[in-house]
Amino acid sequence: MNTNGDYAVRDLTLAGFGRKEIEIAEYEMPGLMAVRKKYGPDKPLKGLKIMGSLHMTIQTAVLIETLADLGADVRWCSCNIFSTQDHAAAAIAERGISVFAWKGETLEEYWDCTLKALTWPDGSGPDQIVDDGGDATLLIHWGVKGEDDDAFLNRAASSEEEAVILNLLKRVKKEDPGKWHKVAAAVRGVSEETTTGVHRLIQMAEKGELLFPAINVNDSVTKSKFDNIYGCRHSLTDGIKRAMDVLLAGKQAVVCGYGDVGKGCAEALKNERARVIVTEIDPICALQACMAGFQVSPVEAALPTADLYVTCTGNSHVITLEHMEKMKDQAIVCNIGHFDNEIEVARLKAVEGIKITEIKGNICPVHKFTFPDGHSIYLLAEGRLVNLGCATGHPNFVMSCSFANQTLAQIIIAKEKLPVGVKRLPKEFDEEVARLHLEKCGAVLTKLTQEQADYIGVPVDGPYKADHYRY
């Protein structure tokens, strides 16, 4: 481990390798690079402290350097214990940007890294936050609650990770009793990357608990479709193949959830000629799955025959211990939903007499669980994001769309005094991000005539109506 007090990475000597891959990524991230070129000279983020809690990958390195080039003082950590690409973290640290991330962190290390990224050398916190899943936002909000009420921190934890967070907040409260109120008061806003984090924000806003403004980046079309559908369509099978080197053709695969992520996953597995079953609770999503040619059934119906299970619901306890006890021998279980509680990993590990065999370590976590009755299952990435835990996540072009939106959101937060609540990016920004990527795809738009524009009631050059059915 290399650390100097203001960064912590696995191996700083990997920086050269990281820099080479960053240069490749910049070519494949035209939208983000165009945003950098357009806004860079004006330095709209100058003097602002921006903290990021988002997978520390090569693509994220390009985002970090974009924010820095726009004038921001950046500190970063990963939002997943397995998702960091160590050479990317090393390259960012070598540039002089504070980053706290390495692949294979413990939960204690993970949350300590989040704390370090939220804390500048003078003890202050960020002006703005880039969040993915809401962990940085959660730590601040729980910190404020804990400063107001000792009982909040002293309650019984519902999970191992919650216990780690509460212990960290107790320590911080003892060392700096008013820290989180000062941090929360200074935050101008957060831009949230993913579906689960947006749900957290909306829930807090509805309860009147949200402490600062938030921009929902996830629901921009050029984010949700690219990251959640097209990105998962690429990276799910990449992770499974790297982990297990298994032929997917002919296998029976169960995709739990048919939202945007589930659509990408089901399509990826279908393209591999797997026989795909979809599980759904939502009748609209279930009907969409039927129209795409997938069988819709409960998990229980597939247990005797399915070879592979993928969870992507954003919910908890989707694959239960009871499910895994009834799966066929050698079944593979993985998750591509943001959090690790879609699969009941803690209960699985606690089974009396179960044998746990590590097949691969932190670089590509694969564990075999052999039950007392003799049958086994394989768990990938310990139930965390398989595409980042066992592979390298979404490709450059996909993340160019996501991160162009993130940068535009950060500029809005910097320029405007937003009300507390959750808002989306304007549709004009969504269209701008799309336009910035068209040339790379060799696409040329059709031009409306004035008569056509008048007929549908839009300007000749847009922005066009946000009719949901079009997207």
Buried (B, 14 or more C-beta within 10 A) or exposed (E): EBEEEBBBBBBBEBBEBBBEBBEEBBEBBBBBBBBBEEBBEEEBBEEBBBBBBBBBBBBBBBBBBBBBBBBBBBBBBBBBBBBBBBBBBBBBBBBEBBBBBBBBBEBEBBBBBBBBBBBBEEEBBBBBBBBBBBBBBBBBBBBBBBBEEEEBBEEEEEEEBBEBBBBBBBEBBEEBEEBBBBBBEBBBBBBBBBBBBBBBBBEBBEEEEBBBBBBBBBBBBBBBBBBBBBBBBBBBBBBBBBBBEBEBEEBBBBBBBBBBBBBBBBBBBBEBEBBBBBBBEEEEBBEBBBEBEBBBBEBEEBBEEBBBBBBBBBBBEBBBBEBBBBBBEEBBBBBBBBBBBBBBBBEBBEBEEBEEEEBBEBEBBBBBBBBEEEBBBBBBBBBBBBBBBBBBBBBBBBBBBBBBBBBBBBBBBBEEEBEEEBBBBBBEBBBBBBBBBEEBEEEEEEEBEEEEBEEEEBEEEBBBEEEEEEE
